[in-house]
Amino acid sequence: MDPNQIKQYIESGLQCDHVEVTGDGRHFEAVIVSSLFRGKTKVRQHQLVYAALGDRMREDIHALSMKTLTPEEWQG
């Protein structure tokens, strides 16, 4: 699993304005900007990302740290 694959999985499963993923093959960090995050708690935002990744979170991705932002927060 590489960062570009995770980026593609997130983008295909979640409407995003911006996605950045970095990592070493086991541990990854992501910055995800989506208008779908508006009005949702951070926990709910992260759940949306986990849902986009599906079973890959259990099978292929061992650690994912993420920062979720609305477009307004991203521009901020």
N, CA, C, O and CB atoms as a CASP TS submission, in Angstrom:
PFRMAT TS
TARGET T0000
AUTHOR 0000-0000-0000
METHOD Language model
MODEL 1
PARENT N/A
ATOM      1  N   MET     1       0.852  -1.180   0.000  1.00  0.00           N
ATOM      2  CA  MET     1       0.000   0.000   0.000  1.00  0.00           C
ATOM      3  C   MET     1       0.893   1.236   0.000  1.00  0.00           C
ATOM      4  O   MET     1       1.821   1.342   0.802  1.00  0.00           O
ATOM      5  CB  MET     1      -0.967   0.002   1.228  1.00  0.00           C
ATOM      6  N   ASP     2       0.609   2.160  -0.898  1.00  0.00           N
ATOM      7  CA  ASP     2       1.389   3.395  -0.901  1.00  0.00           C
ATOM      8  C   ASP     2       0.450   4.603  -0.794  1.00  0.00           C
ATOM      9  O   ASP     2      -0.756   4.477  -1.006  1.00  0.00           O
ATOM     10  CB  ASP     2       2.261   3.491  -2.187  1.00  0.00           C
ATOM     11  N   PRO     3       1.011   5.772  -0.465  1.00  0.00           N
ATOM     12  CA  PRO     3       0.170   6.954  -0.235  1.00  0.00           C
ATOM     13  C   PRO     3      -0.752   7.291  -1.411  1.00  0.00           C
ATOM     14  O   PRO     3      -1.891   7.710  -1.203  1.00  0.00           O
ATOM     15  CB  PRO     3       1.046   8.144   0.062  1.00  0.00           C
ATOM     16  N   ASN     4      -0.266   7.108  -2.650  1.00  0.00           N
ATOM     17  CA  ASN     4      -1.107   7.431  -3.806  1.00  0.00           C
ATOM     18  C   ASN     4      -2.325   6.527  -3.895  1.00  0.00           C
ATOM     19  O   ASN     4      -3.399   6.975  -4.294  1.00  0.00           O
ATOM     20  CB  ASN     4      -0.300   7.326  -5.087  1.00  0.00           C
ATOM     21  N   GLN     5      -2.172   5.261  -3.528  1.00  0.00           N
ATOM     22  CA  GLN     5      -3.316   4.348  -3.524  1.00  0.00           C
ATOM     23  C   GLN     5      -4.356   4.801  -2.514  1.00  0.00           C
ATOM     24  O   GLN     5      -5.549   4.828  -2.813  1.00  0.00           O
ATOM     25  CB  GLN     5      -2.865   2.913  -3.213  1.00  0.00           C
ATOM     26  N   ILE     6      -3.906   5.153  -1.324  1.00  0.00           N
ATOM     27  CA  ILE     6      -4.842   5.606  -0.291  1.00  0.00           C
ATOM     28  C   ILE     6      -5.545   6.876  -0.744  1.00  0.00           C
ATOM     29  O   ILE     6      -6.750   7.022  -0.541  1.00  0.00           O
ATOM     30  CB  ILE     6      -4.111   5.846   1.047  1.00  0.00           C
ATOM     31  N   LYS     7      -4.818   7.783  -1.345  1.00  0.00           N
ATOM     32  CA  LYS     7      -5.404   9.025  -1.880  1.00  0.00           C
ATOM     33  C   LYS     7      -6.510   8.692  -2.877  1.00  0.00           C
ATOM     34  O   LYS     7      -7.597   9.267  -2.819  1.00  0.00           O
ATOM     35  CB  LYS     7      -4.313   9.905  -2.558  1.00  0.00           C
ATOM     36  N   GLN     8      -6.231   7.766  -3.787  1.00  0.00           N
ATOM     37  CA  GLN     8      -7.234   7.381  -4.786  1.00  0.00           C
ATOM     38  C   GLN     8      -8.463   6.749  -4.141  1.00  0.00           C
ATOM     39  O   GLN     8      -9.589   7.032  -4.549  1.00  0.00           O
ATOM     40  CB  GLN     8      -6.627   6.411  -5.797  1.00  0.00           C
ATOM     41  N   TYR     9      -8.259   5.897  -3.137  1.00  0.00           N
ATOM     42  CA  TYR     9      -9.386   5.270  -2.448  1.00  0.00           C
ATOM     43  C   TYR     9     -10.256   6.321  -1.763  1.00  0.00           C
ATOM     44  O   TYR     9     -11.484   6.256  -1.832  1.00  0.00           O
ATOM     45  CB  TYR     9      -8.883   4.245  -1.417  1.00  0.00           C
ATOM     46  N   ILE    10      -9.625   7.283  -1.106  1.00  0.00           N
ATOM     47  CA  ILE    10     -10.388   8.335  -0.425  1.00  0.00           C
ATOM     48  C   ILE    10     -11.163   9.153  -1.451  1.00  0.00           C
ATOM     49  O   ILE    10     -12.352   9.416  -1.267  1.00  0.00           O
ATOM     50  CB  ILE    10      -9.449   9.256   0.406  1.00  0.00           C
ATOM     51  N   GLU    11     -10.496   9.557  -2.532  1.00  0.00           N
ATOM     52  CA  GLU    11     -11.148  10.385  -3.548  1.00  0.00           C
ATOM     53  C   GLU    11     -12.279   9.651  -4.259  1.00  0.00           C
ATOM     54  O   GLU    11     -13.262  10.275  -4.660  1.00  0.00           O
ATOM     55  CB  GLU    11     -10.128  10.853  -4.566  1.00  0.00           C
ATOM     56  N   SER    12     -12.156   8.346  -4.420  1.00  0.00           N
ATOM     57  CA  SER    12     -13.223   7.611  -5.108  1.00  0.00           C
ATOM     58  C   SER    12     -14.415   7.346  -4.190  1.00  0.00           C
ATOM     59  O   SER    12     -15.525   7.120  -4.672  1.00  0.00           O
ATOM     60  CB  SER    12     -12.686   6.289  -5.649  1.00  0.00           C
ATOM     61  N   GLY    13     -14.198   7.370  -2.872  1.00  0.00           N
ATOM     62  CA  GLY    13     -15.280   7.068  -1.950  1.00  0.00           C
ATOM     63  C   GLY    13     -15.874   8.262  -1.237  1.00  0.00           C
ATOM     64  O   GLY    13     -16.850   8.126  -0.499  1.00  0.00           O
ATOM     65  N   LEU    14     -15.292   9.441  -1.452  1.00  0.00           N
ATOM     66  CA  LEU    14     -15.723  10.627  -0.723  1.00  0.00           C
ATOM     67  C   LEU    14     -15.513  11.852  -1.603  1.00  0.00           C
ATOM     68  O   LEU    14     -14.451  12.027  -2.200  1.00  0.00           O
ATOM     69  CB  LEU    14     -14.953  10.769   0.621  1.00  0.00           C
ATOM     70  N   GLN    15     -16.531  12.694  -1.676  1.00  0.00           N
ATOM     71  CA  GLN    15     -16.410  13.933  -2.454  1.00  0.00           C
ATOM     72  C   GLN    15     -15.425  14.857  -1.736  1.00  0.00           C
ATOM     73  O   GLN    15     -15.708  15.344  -0.642  1.00  0.00           O
ATOM     74  CB  GLN    15     -17.810  14.635  -2.637  1.00  0.00           C
ATOM     75  N   CYS    16     -14.270  15.094  -2.358  1.00  0.00           N
ATOM     76  CA  CYS    16     -13.210  15.884  -1.721  1.00  0.00           C
ATOM     77  C   CYS    16     -12.808  17.060  -2.591  1.00  0.00           C
ATOM     78  O   CYS    16     -12.862  16.999  -3.819  1.00  0.00           O
ATOM     79  CB  CYS    16     -11.988  15.012  -1.431  1.00  0.00           C
ATOM     80  N   ASP    17     -12.405  18.131  -1.925  1.00  0.00           N
ATOM     81  CA  ASP    17     -11.836  19.284  -2.614  1.00  0.00           C
ATOM     82  C   ASP    17     -10.322  19.146  -2.705  1.00  0.00           C
ATOM     83  O   ASP    17      -9.696  19.657  -3.634  1.00  0.00           O
ATOM     84  CB  ASP    17     -12.215  20.592  -1.893  1.00  0.00           C
ATOM     85  N   HIS    18      -9.743  18.451  -1.736  1.00  0.00           N
ATOM     86  CA  HIS    18      -8.281  18.328  -1.679  1.00  0.00           C
ATOM     87  C   HIS    18      -7.937  17.121  -0.803  1.00  0.00           C
ATOM     88  O   HIS    18      -8.539  16.914   0.250  1.00  0.00           O
ATOM     89  CB  HIS    18      -7.614  19.644  -1.117  1.00  0.00           C
ATOM     90  N   VAL    19      -6.961  16.329  -1.253  1.00  0.00           N
ATOM     91  CA  VAL    19      -6.473  15.195  -0.455  1.00  0.00           C
ATOM     92  C   VAL    19      -4.961  15.123  -0.609  1.00  0.00           C
ATOM     93  O   VAL    19      -4.436  15.150  -1.722  1.00  0.00           O
ATOM     94  CB  VAL    19      -7.150  13.842  -0.898  1.00  0.00           C
ATOM     95  N   GLU    20      -4.271  15.032   0.516  1.00  0.00           N
ATOM     96  CA  GLU    20      -2.817  14.790   0.545  1.00  0.00           C
ATOM     97  C   GLU    20      -2.587  13.586   1.444  1.00  0.00           C
ATOM     98  O   GLU    20      -3.135  13.517   2.545  1.00  0.00           O
ATOM     99  CB  GLU    20      -2.007  16.063   1.063  1.00  0.00           C
ATOM    100  N   VAL    21      -1.779  12.636   0.981  1.00  0.00           N
ATOM    101  CA  VAL    21      -1.441  11.484   1.823  1.00  0.00           C
ATOM    102  C   VAL    21       0.060  11.260   1.744  1.00  0.00           C
ATOM    103  O   VAL    21       0.636  11.227   0.657  1.00  0.00           O
ATOM    104  CB  VAL    21      -2.223  10.199   1.380  1.00  0.00           C
ATOM    105  N   THR    22       0.683  11.108   2.890  1.00  0.00           N
ATOM    106  CA  THR    22       2.101  10.767   2.959  1.00  0.00           C
ATOM    107  C   THR    22       2.230   9.538   3.845  1.00  0.00           C
ATOM    108  O   THR    22       1.331   9.234   4.630  1.00  0.00           O
ATOM    109  CB  THR    22       2.964  11.965   3.509  1.00  0.00           C
ATOM    110  N   GLY    23       3.343   8.837   3.718  1.00  0.00           N
ATOM    111  CA  GLY    23       3.541   7.683   4.578  1.00  0.00           C
ATOM    112  C   GLY    23       4.675   6.802   4.122  1.00  0.00           C
ATOM    113  O   GLY    23       5.289   7.026   3.079  1.00  0.00           O
ATOM    114  N   ASP    24       4.942   5.780   4.938  1.00  0.00           N
ATOM    115  CA  ASP    24       6.091   4.908   4.706  1.00  0.00           C
ATOM    116  C   ASP    24       5.700   3.487   4.301  1.00  0.00           C
ATOM    117  O   ASP    24       6.546   2.593   4.286  1.00  0.00           O
ATOM    118  CB  ASP    24       6.943   4.857   5.943  1.00  0.00           C
ATOM    119  N   GLY    25       4.425   3.274   3.974  1.00  0.00           N
ATOM    120  CA  GLY    25       3.982   1.946   3.599  1.00  0.00           C
ATOM    121  C   GLY    25       3.209   1.240   4.702  1.00  0.00           C
ATOM    122  O   GLY    25       2.469   0.293   4.436  1.00  0.00           O
ATOM    123  N   ARG    26       3.374   1.690   5.922  1.00  0.00           N
ATOM    124  CA  ARG    26       2.625   1.126   7.057  1.00  0.00           C
ATOM    125  C   ARG    26       1.878   2.205   7.828  1.00  0.00           C
ATOM    126  O   ARG    26       0.740   2.000   8.252  1.00  0.00           O
ATOM    127  CB  ARG    26       3.571   0.379   8.002  1.00  0.00           C
ATOM    128  N   HIS    27       2.517   3.350   8.007  1.00  0.00           N
ATOM    129  CA  HIS    27       1.931   4.467   8.748  1.00  0.00           C
ATOM    130  C   HIS    27       1.728   5.622   7.777  1.00  0.00           C
ATOM    131  O   HIS    27       2.631   5.990   7.025  1.00  0.00           O
ATOM    132  CB  HIS    27       2.839   4.896   9.956  1.00  0.00           C
ATOM    133  N   PHE    28       0.522   6.186   7.809  1.00  0.00           N
ATOM    134  CA  PHE    28       0.172   7.224   6.849  1.00  0.00           C
ATOM    135  C   PHE    28      -0.429   8.428   7.558  1.00  0.00           C
ATOM    136  O   PHE    28      -1.021   8.313   8.631  1.00  0.00           O
ATOM    137  CB  PHE    28      -0.805   6.682   5.803  1.00  0.00           C
ATOM    138  N   GLU    29      -0.261   9.583   6.930  1.00  0.00           N
ATOM    139  CA  GLU    29      -0.886  10.825   7.383  1.00  0.00           C
ATOM    140  C   GLU    29      -1.653  11.409   6.215  1.00  0.00           C
ATOM    141  O   GLU    29      -1.157  11.432   5.089  1.00  0.00           O
ATOM    142  CB  GLU    29       0.173  11.842   7.929  1.00  0.00           C
ATOM    143  N   ALA    30      -2.859  11.880   6.479  1.00  0.00           N
ATOM    144  CA  ALA    30      -3.694  12.439   5.417  1.00  0.00           C
ATOM    145  C   ALA    30      -4.277  13.776   5.837  1.00  0.00           C
ATOM    146  O   ALA    30      -4.631  13.984   6.997  1.00  0.00           O
ATOM    147  CB  ALA    30      -4.818  11.469   5.047  1.00  0.00           C
ATOM    148  N   VAL    31      -4.369  14.678   4.865  1.00  0.00           N
ATOM    149  CA  VAL    31      -5.107  15.929   5.006  1.00  0.00           C
ATOM    150  C   VAL    31      -6.236  15.840   3.994  1.00  0.00           C
ATOM    151  O   VAL    31      -5.994  15.695   2.795  1.00  0.00           O
ATOM    152  CB  VAL    31      -4.185  17.216   4.773  1.00  0.00           C
ATOM    153  N   ILE    32      -7.467  15.928   4.474  1.00  0.00           N
ATOM    154  CA  ILE    32      -8.630  15.750   3.615  1.00  0.00           C
ATOM    155  C   ILE    32      -9.542  16.954   3.777  1.00  0.00           C
ATOM    156  O   ILE    32      -9.942  17.301   4.889  1.00  0.00           O
ATOM    157  CB  ILE    32      -9.383  14.432   3.949  1.00  0.00           C
ATOM    158  N   VAL    33      -9.867  17.589   2.654  1.00  0.00           N
ATOM    159  CA  VAL    33     -10.742  18.761   2.652  1.00  0.00           C
ATOM    160  C   VAL    33     -12.016  18.382   1.893  1.00  0.00           C
ATOM    161  O   VAL    33     -11.960  17.967   0.736  1.00  0.00           O
ATOM    162  CB  VAL    33     -10.031  20.017   1.999  1.00  0.00           C
ATOM    163  N   SER    34     -13.157  18.530   2.557  1.00  0.00           N
ATOM    164  CA  SER    34     -14.429  18.182   1.919  1.00  0.00           C
ATOM    165  C   SER    34     -15.548  19.053   2.458  1.00  0.00           C
ATOM    166  O   SER    34     -15.612  19.334   3.655  1.00  0.00           O
ATOM    167  CB  SER    34     -14.762  16.697   2.137  1.00  0.00           C
ATOM    168  N   SER    35     -16.427  19.476   1.564  1.00  0.00           N
ATOM    169  CA  SER    35     -17.598  20.239   2.000  1.00  0.00           C
ATOM    170  C   SER    35     -18.559  19.348   2.786  1.00  0.00           C
ATOM    171  O   SER    35     -19.408  19.853   3.520  1.00  0.00           O
ATOM    172  CB  SER    35     -18.319  20.862   0.787  1.00  0.00           C
ATOM    173  N   LEU    36     -18.434  18.027   2.638  1.00  0.00           N
ATOM    174  CA  LEU    36     -19.280  17.100   3.396  1.00  0.00           C
ATOM    175  C   LEU    36     -18.994  17.150   4.891  1.00  0.00           C
ATOM    176  O   LEU    36     -19.798  16.672   5.691  1.00  0.00           O
ATOM    177  CB  LEU    36     -19.086  15.682   2.888  1.00  0.00           C
ATOM    178  N   PHE    37     -17.868  17.719   5.273  1.00  0.00           N
ATOM    179  CA  PHE    37     -17.499  17.809   6.686  1.00  0.00           C
ATOM    180  C   PHE    37     -18.203  18.952   7.418  1.00  0.00           C
ATOM    181  O   PHE    37     -18.177  19.009   8.647  1.00  0.00           O
ATOM    182  CB  PHE    37     -16.007  17.979   6.812  1.00  0.00           C
ATOM    183  N   ARG    38     -18.826  19.851   6.676  1.00  0.00           N
ATOM    184  CA  ARG    38     -19.486  21.000   7.303  1.00  0.00           C
ATOM    185  C   ARG    38     -20.540  20.542   8.310  1.00  0.00           C
ATOM    186  O   ARG    38     -21.385  19.700   8.006  1.00  0.00           O
ATOM    187  CB  ARG    38     -20.131  21.897   6.234  1.00  0.00           C
ATOM    188  N   GLY    39     -20.472  21.114   9.513  1.00  0.00           N
ATOM    189  CA  GLY    39     -21.472  20.840  10.536  1.00  0.00           C
ATOM    190  C   GLY    39     -21.329  19.501  11.234  1.00  0.00           C
ATOM    191  O   GLY    39     -22.164  19.144  12.064  1.00  0.00           O
ATOM    192  N   LYS    40     -20.274  18.751  10.907  1.00  0.00           N
ATOM    193  CA  LYS    40     -20.069  17.444  11.524  1.00  0.00           C
ATOM    194  C   LYS    40     -18.909  17.509  12.519  1.00  0.00           C
ATOM    195  O   LYS    40     -17.963  18.276  12.340  1.00  0.00           O
ATOM    196  CB  LYS    40     -19.799  16.369  10.444  1.00  0.00           C
ATOM    197  N   THR    41     -18.997  16.699  13.559  1.00  0.00           N
ATOM    198  CA  THR    41     -17.905  16.620  14.528  1.00  0.00           C
ATOM    199  C   THR    41     -16.692  15.968  13.864  1.00  0.00           C
ATOM    200  O   THR    41     -16.820  15.329  12.819  1.00  0.00           O
ATOM    201  CB  THR    41     -18.340  15.819  15.796  1.00  0.00           C
ATOM    202  N   LYS    42     -15.530  16.130  14.466  1.00  0.00           N
ATOM    203  CA  LYS    42     -14.317  15.486  13.943  1.00  0.00           C
ATOM    204  C   LYS    42     -14.482  13.974  13.896  1.00  0.00           C
ATOM    205  O   LYS    42     -14.024  13.324  12.956  1.00  0.00           O
ATOM    206  CB  LYS    42     -13.095  15.854  14.802  1.00  0.00           C
ATOM    207  N   VAL    43     -15.136  13.416  14.908  1.00  0.00           N
ATOM    208  CA  VAL    43     -15.356  11.961  14.925  1.00  0.00           C
ATOM    209  C   VAL    43     -16.178  11.546  13.703  1.00  0.00           C
ATOM    210  O   VAL    43     -15.836  10.579  13.022  1.00  0.00           O
ATOM    211  CB  VAL    43     -16.076  11.524  16.239  1.00  0.00           C
ATOM    212  N   ARG    44     -17.251  12.269  13.430  1.00  0.00           N
ATOM    213  CA  ARG    44     -18.104  11.940  12.278  1.00  0.00           C
ATOM    214  C   ARG    44     -17.335  12.143  10.972  1.00  0.00           C
ATOM    215  O   ARG    44     -17.489  11.351  10.042  1.00  0.00           O
ATOM    216  CB  ARG    44     -19.390  12.809  12.282  1.00  0.00           C
ATOM    217  N   GLN    45     -16.517  13.182  10.888  1.00  0.00           N
ATOM    218  CA  GLN    45     -15.710  13.411   9.681  1.00  0.00           C
ATOM    219  C   GLN    45     -14.779  12.227   9.448  1.00  0.00           C
ATOM    220  O   GLN    45     -14.653  11.745   8.322  1.00  0.00           O
ATOM    221  CB  GLN    45     -14.891  14.727   9.802  1.00  0.00           C
ATOM    222  N   HIS    46     -14.129  11.760  10.503  1.00  0.00           N
ATOM    223  CA  HIS    46     -13.207  10.628  10.385  1.00  0.00           C
ATOM    224  C   HIS    46     -13.963   9.361   9.998  1.00  0.00           C
ATOM    225  O   HIS    46     -13.449   8.539   9.238  1.00  0.00           O
ATOM    226  CB  HIS    46     -12.443  10.411  11.705  1.00  0.00           C
ATOM    227  N   GLN    47     -15.187   9.198  10.520  1.00  0.00           N
ATOM    228  CA  GLN    47     -15.990   8.038  10.156  1.00  0.00           C
ATOM    229  C   GLN    47     -16.308   8.037   8.658  1.00  0.00           C
ATOM    230  O   GLN    47     -16.346   6.977   8.033  1.00  0.00           O
ATOM    231  CB  GLN    47     -17.288   8.013  10.974  1.00  0.00           C
ATOM    232  N   LEU    48     -16.532   9.208   8.086  1.00  0.00           N
ATOM    233  CA  LEU    48     -16.781   9.296   6.646  1.00  0.00           C
ATOM    234  C   LEU    48     -15.557   8.834   5.848  1.00  0.00           C
ATOM    235  O   LEU    48     -15.690   8.153   4.830  1.00  0.00           O
ATOM    236  CB  LEU    48     -17.156  10.739   6.254  1.00  0.00           C
ATOM    237  N   VAL    49     -14.382   9.206   6.315  1.00  0.00           N
ATOM    238  CA  VAL    49     -13.152   8.782   5.646  1.00  0.00           C
ATOM    239  C   VAL    49     -12.966   7.274   5.795  1.00  0.00           C
ATOM    240  O   VAL    49     -12.628   6.587   4.832  1.00  0.00           O
ATOM    241  CB  VAL    49     -11.929   9.535   6.220  1.00  0.00           C
ATOM    242  N   TYR    50     -13.188   6.764   7.005  1.00  0.00           N
ATOM    243  CA  TYR    50     -13.071   5.316   7.227  1.00  0.00           C
ATOM    244  C   TYR    50     -14.049   4.552   6.337  1.00  0.00           C
ATOM    245  O   TYR    50     -13.707   3.496   5.804  1.00  0.00           O
ATOM    246  CB  TYR    50     -13.325   4.973   8.711  1.00  0.00           C
ATOM    247  N   ALA    51     -15.255   5.078   6.175  1.00  0.00           N
ATOM    248  CA  ALA    51     -16.247   4.422   5.323  1.00  0.00           C
ATOM    249  C   ALA    51     -15.770   4.405   3.868  1.00  0.00           C
ATOM    250  O   ALA    51     -15.982   3.424   3.155  1.00  0.00           O
ATOM    251  CB  ALA    51     -17.616   5.136   5.433  1.00  0.00           C
ATOM    252  N   ALA    52     -15.130   5.482   3.432  1.00  0.00           N
ATOM    253  CA  ALA    52     -14.605   5.530   2.066  1.00  0.00           C
ATOM    254  C   ALA    52     -13.507   4.491   1.863  1.00  0.00           C
ATOM    255  O   ALA    52     -13.380   3.918   0.781  1.00  0.00           O
ATOM    256  CB  ALA    52     -14.067   6.931   1.749  1.00  0.00           C
ATOM    257  N   LEU    53     -12.717   4.250   2.904  1.00  0.00           N
ATOM    258  CA  LEU    53     -11.626   3.278   2.811  1.00  0.00           C
ATOM    259  C   LEU    53     -12.116   1.841   3.006  1.00  0.00           C
ATOM    260  O   LEU    53     -11.462   0.899   2.557  1.00  0.00           O
ATOM    261  CB  LEU    53     -10.554   3.600   3.844  1.00  0.00           C
ATOM    262  N   GLY    54     -13.243   1.671   3.661  1.00  0.00           N
ATOM    263  CA  GLY    54     -13.845   0.358   3.836  1.00  0.00           C
ATOM    264  C   GLY    54     -12.919  -0.636   4.524  1.00  0.00           C
ATOM    265  O   GLY    54     -12.225  -0.296   5.482  1.00  0.00           O
ATOM    266  N   ASP    55     -12.918  -1.870   4.022  1.00  0.00           N
ATOM    267  CA  ASP    55     -12.141  -2.954   4.629  1.00  0.00           C
ATOM    268  C   ASP    55     -10.640  -2.719   4.570  1.00  0.00           C
ATOM    269  O   ASP    55      -9.886  -3.363   5.301  1.00  0.00           O
ATOM    270  CB  ASP    55     -12.464  -4.255   3.952  1.00  0.00           C
ATOM    271  N   ARG    56     -10.203  -1.824   3.727  1.00  0.00           N
ATOM    272  CA  ARG    56      -8.757  -1.549   3.626  1.00  0.00           C
ATOM    273  C   ARG    56      -8.191  -1.056   4.952  1.00  0.00           C
ATOM    274  O   ARG    56      -7.013  -1.264   5.242  1.00  0.00           O
ATOM    275  CB  ARG    56      -8.483  -0.511   2.527  1.00  0.00           C
ATOM    276  N   MET    57      -9.030  -0.400   5.762  1.00  0.00           N
ATOM    277  CA  MET    57      -8.557   0.080   7.068  1.00  0.00           C
ATOM    278  C   MET    57      -8.178  -1.088   7.967  1.00  0.00           C
ATOM    279  O   MET    57      -7.255  -0.969   8.773  1.00  0.00           O
ATOM    280  CB  MET    57      -9.633   0.944   7.753  1.00  0.00           C
ATOM    281  N   ARG    58      -8.862  -2.193   7.844  1.00  0.00           N
ATOM    282  CA  ARG    58      -8.554  -3.353   8.683  1.00  0.00           C
ATOM    283  C   ARG    58      -7.455  -4.218   8.076  1.00  0.00           C
ATOM    284  O   ARG    58      -6.657  -4.811   8.801  1.00  0.00           O
ATOM    285  CB  ARG    58      -9.806  -4.190   8.901  1.00  0.00           C
ATOM    286  N   GLU    59      -7.414  -4.290   6.750  1.00  0.00           N
ATOM    287  CA  GLU    59      -6.545  -5.260   6.091  1.00  0.00           C
ATOM    288  C   GLU    59      -5.212  -4.692   5.616  1.00  0.00           C
ATOM    289  O   GLU    59      -4.176  -5.338   5.775  1.00  0.00           O
ATOM    290  CB  GLU    59      -7.260  -5.847   4.931  1.00  0.00           C
ATOM    291  N   ASP    60      -5.224  -3.497   5.038  1.00  0.00           N
ATOM    292  CA  ASP    60      -4.035  -2.989   4.355  1.00  0.00           C
ATOM    293  C   ASP    60      -3.379  -1.788   5.024  1.00  0.00           C
ATOM    294  O   ASP    60      -2.170  -1.593   4.903  1.00  0.00           O
ATOM    295  CB  ASP    60      -4.391  -2.624   2.967  1.00  0.00           C
ATOM    296  N   ILE    61      -4.161  -0.991   5.723  1.00  0.00           N
ATOM    297  CA  ILE    61      -3.650   0.249   6.301  1.00  0.00           C
ATOM    298  C   ILE    61      -3.529   0.038   7.812  1.00  0.00           C
ATOM    299  O   ILE    61      -4.530  -0.150   8.504  1.00  0.00           O
ATOM    300  CB  ILE    61      -4.588   1.476   5.961  1.00  0.00           C
ATOM    301  N   HIS    62      -2.312   0.071   8.305  1.00  0.00           N
ATOM    302  CA  HIS    62      -2.092  -0.244   9.714  1.00  0.00           C
ATOM    303  C   HIS    62      -2.270   0.968  10.617  1.00  0.00           C
ATOM    304  O   HIS    62      -2.702   0.831  11.762  1.00  0.00           O
ATOM    305  CB  HIS    62      -0.710  -0.817   9.904  1.00  0.00           C
ATOM    306  N   ALA    63      -1.945   2.137  10.117  1.00  0.00           N
ATOM    307  CA  ALA    63      -2.109   3.349  10.914  1.00  0.00           C
ATOM    308  C   ALA    63      -2.357   4.530   9.983  1.00  0.00           C
ATOM    309  O   ALA    63      -1.601   4.760   9.039  1.00  0.00           O
ATOM    310  CB  ALA    63      -0.862   3.602  11.809  1.00  0.00           C
ATOM    311  N   LEU    64      -3.418   5.271  10.257  1.00  0.00           N
ATOM    312  CA  LEU    64      -3.738   6.449   9.462  1.00  0.00           C
ATOM    313  C   LEU    64      -4.093   7.582  10.409  1.00  0.00           C
ATOM    314  O   LEU    64      -5.083   7.525  11.138  1.00  0.00           O
ATOM    315  CB  LEU    64      -4.903   6.165   8.466  1.00  0.00           C
ATOM    316  N   SER    65      -3.263   8.606  10.377  1.00  0.00           N
ATOM    317  CA  SER    65      -3.531   9.828  11.120  1.00  0.00           C
ATOM    318  C   SER    65      -4.119  10.809  10.122  1.00  0.00           C
ATOM    319  O   SER    65      -3.561  10.994   9.040  1.00  0.00           O
ATOM    320  CB  SER    65      -2.231  10.402  11.816  1.00  0.00           C
ATOM    321  N   MET    66      -5.225  11.438  10.461  1.00  0.00           N
ATOM    322  CA  MET    66      -5.821  12.340   9.484  1.00  0.00           C
ATOM    323  C   MET    66      -6.225  13.672  10.097  1.00  0.00           C
ATOM    324  O   MET    66      -6.572  13.782  11.273  1.00  0.00           O
ATOM    325  CB  MET    66      -7.022  11.690   8.847  1.00  0.00           C
ATOM    326  N   LYS    67      -6.161  14.662   9.241  1.00  0.00           N
ATOM    327  CA  LYS    67      -6.639  16.000   9.571  1.00  0.00           C
ATOM    328  C   LYS    67      -7.751  16.292   8.579  1.00  0.00           C
ATOM    329  O   LYS    67      -7.508  16.369   7.375  1.00  0.00           O
ATOM    330  CB  LYS    67      -5.480  17.093   9.509  1.00  0.00           C
ATOM    331  N   THR    68      -8.967  16.453   9.077  1.00  0.00           N
ATOM    332  CA  THR    68     -10.115  16.717   8.215  1.00  0.00           C
ATOM    333  C   THR    68     -10.527  18.175   8.361  1.00  0.00           C
ATOM    334  O   THR    68     -10.597  18.712   9.466  1.00  0.00           O
ATOM    335  CB  THR    68     -11.298  15.775   8.559  1.00  0.00           C
ATOM    336  N   LEU    69     -10.798  18.802   7.216  1.00  0.00           N
ATOM    337  CA  LEU    69     -11.121  20.228   7.188  1.00  0.00           C
ATOM    338  C   LEU    69     -12.246  20.504   6.195  1.00  0.00           C
ATOM    339  O   LEU    69     -12.390  19.817   5.184  1.00  0.00           O
ATOM    340  CB  LEU    69      -9.876  21.056   6.825  1.00  0.00           C
ATOM    341  N   THR    70     -13.031  21.516   6.507  1.00  0.00           N
ATOM    342  CA  THR    70     -13.983  22.037   5.507  1.00  0.00           C
ATOM    343  C   THR    70     -13.193  22.946   4.565  1.00  0.00           C
ATOM    344  O   THR    70     -12.082  23.358   4.899  1.00  0.00           O
ATOM    345  CB  THR    70     -15.195  22.825   6.191  1.00  0.00           C
ATOM    346  N   PRO    71     -13.751  23.265   3.391  1.00  0.00           N
ATOM    347  CA  PRO    71     -13.051  24.189   2.496  1.00  0.00           C
ATOM    348  C   PRO    71     -12.745  25.531   3.164  1.00  0.00           C
ATOM    349  O   PRO    71     -11.703  26.132   2.905  1.00  0.00           O
ATOM    350  CB  PRO    71     -13.878  24.419   1.244  1.00  0.00           C
ATOM    351  N   GLU    72     -13.650  25.997   4.016  1.00  0.00           N
ATOM    352  CA  GLU    72     -13.444  27.271   4.711  1.00  0.00           C
ATOM    353  C   GLU    72     -12.276  27.184   5.692  1.00  0.00           C
ATOM    354  O   GLU    72     -11.481  28.119   5.791  1.00  0.00           O
ATOM    355  CB  GLU    72     -14.722  27.688   5.452  1.00  0.00           C
ATOM    356  N   GLU    73     -12.165  26.083   6.411  1.00  0.00           N
ATOM    357  CA  GLU    73     -11.047  25.891   7.328  1.00  0.00           C
ATOM    358  C   GLU    73      -9.738  25.793   6.548  1.00  0.00           C
ATOM    359  O   GLU    73      -8.712  26.309   6.990  1.00  0.00           O
ATOM    360  CB  GLU    73     -11.259  24.628   8.189  1.00  0.00           C
ATOM    361  N   TRP    74      -9.768  25.144   5.410  1.00  0.00           N
ATOM    362  CA  TRP    74      -8.572  24.959   4.579  1.00  0.00           C
ATOM    363  C   TRP    74      -8.062  26.306   4.061  1.00  0.00           C
ATOM    364  O   TRP    74      -6.856  26.550   4.023  1.00  0.00           O
ATOM    365  CB  TRP    74      -8.878  24.012   3.393  1.00  0.00           C
ATOM    366  N   GLN    75      -9.005  27.182   3.661  1.00  0.00           N
ATOM    367  CA  GLN    75      -8.638  28.495   3.156  1.00  0.00           C
ATOM    368  C   GLN    75      -8.169  29.434   4.255  1.00  0.00           C
ATOM    369  O   GLN    75      -7.389  30.357   4.021  1.00  0.00           O
ATOM    370  CB  GLN    75      -9.801  29.107   2.433  1.00  0.00           C
ATOM    371  N   GLY    76      -8.673  29.171   5.484  1.00  0.00           N
ATOM    372  CA  GLY    76      -8.518  29.983   6.658  1.00  0.00           C
ATOM    373  C   GLY    76      -7.228  30.589   6.909  1.00  0.00           C
ATOM    374  O   GLY    76      -7.059  31.291   7.906  1.00  0.00           O
TER
END
